[in-house]
Amino acid sequence: MVRIIEAQGALLDEAEKLIKKVFPWMDLSEQITFWAYRRRSKSFVCVLMRLCGVSSLSTIWVAVNDNGDVCGTTGFYTTPKDKTEASWLSWFCVDPKQRGLGIGKILLNFSIDKARESNKRFLRLYTSDDPNEAAAQGLYEKHGFKIIKKKKYISHTILYRELILSRRSLRQGLVFNTLYQNTYE
Ligand SMILES: CC(C)(COP(=O)(O)OP(=O)(O)OC[C@H]1O[C@@H](n2cnc3c(N)ncnc32)[C@H](O)[C@@H]1OP(=O)(O)O)[C@@H](O)C(=O)NCCC(=O)NCCS
């Protein structure tokens, strides 16, 4: 059983450690996320994040198991280009030692529900064809995230994916929310 809760204090520290372990190749704007997240109410941080292409950083969530260990993370941000219509998924990952137990699926369904609550039309994300992110592609496909753009680099390709948060899926989300609360909280 896992609970999904807002990352604060020691849980935020644990989330940062896990994310740095899972995504060691972060670019500069990704590397400053946690520094900025802890100071996100300050105006100079907002300006800095905007320079990095981020309009706002919303809550980072952690999946915590029965022992109180952080076993996965998820979060959102918005970008200046599409902030009225889309939330972007960030830092979606599960601790390598806890994979294959269904935690990724729980976290992704939770994230989709949270995105629906924000009344945006789309949930977008970027991922890559790196073998370390292969498991995520199947999960995204199954949940309806379509590839909308590809950017090729010498060593890898960045894949942009989008989920349409339609009214129909909102109703499904409400049903899922009920199941989710009964099962996992
Ligand atoms: C993607 C990730 C979050 C999945 O977490 P998880 O807890 O292992 O996932 P689950 O146990 O919920 O499994 C979800 C589905 O993925 C499938 N899956 C899990 N590992 C897989 C693998 N290595 N290859 C293919 N499919 C895999 C499962 O079979 C399951 O499918 P099902 O719905 O048919 O049962 C995890 O592998 C991870 O953190 N990867 C690295 C970080 C990453 O790539 N994040 C996304 C970057 S944008």
The ligand as an ORCA input file, in Angstrom:
! r2SCAN-3c Opt
* xyz 0 1
  C       8.200      4.302    -15.475
  C       8.189      3.940    -14.000
  C       7.703      5.132    -13.204
  C       7.221      2.756    -13.797
  O       7.146      2.506    -12.393
  P       6.698      1.076    -11.817
  O       6.273      1.269    -10.424
  O       7.748      0.063    -12.071
  O       5.448      0.761    -12.770
  P       4.276     -0.259    -12.476
  O       4.759     -1.363    -11.587
  O       3.072      0.497    -12.056
  O       4.036     -0.847    -13.921
  C       3.299     -0.121    -14.842
  C       3.250     -0.851    -16.168
  O       4.528     -0.783    -16.796
  C       4.967     -2.083    -17.116
  N       6.399     -2.123    -16.898
  C       7.052     -1.982    -15.738
  N       8.383     -2.065    -15.944
  C       8.549     -2.293    -17.275
  C       9.673     -2.470    -18.118
  N      10.932     -2.434    -17.623
  N       9.476     -2.642    -19.439
  C       8.218     -2.674    -19.949
  N       7.103     -2.514    -19.192
  C       7.271     -2.325    -17.900
  C       4.246     -2.993    -16.133
  O       4.144     -4.300    -16.650
  C       2.913     -2.332    -16.017
  O       2.113     -2.694    -17.113
  P       0.640     -3.310    -16.916
  O      -0.233     -2.119    -16.740
  O       0.382     -4.018    -18.179
  O       0.676     -4.186    -15.712
  C       9.617      3.485    -13.527
  O      10.073      2.460    -14.374
  C      10.637      4.604    -13.520
  O      10.746      5.345    -12.541
  N      11.414      4.718    -14.599
  C      12.502      5.709    -14.687
  C      11.992      7.111    -14.667
  C      11.193      7.434    -15.906
  O      11.403      6.912    -16.986
  N      10.264      8.376    -15.724
  C       9.516      8.937    -16.803
  C      10.379      9.957    -17.459
  S       9.479     11.069    -18.421
*
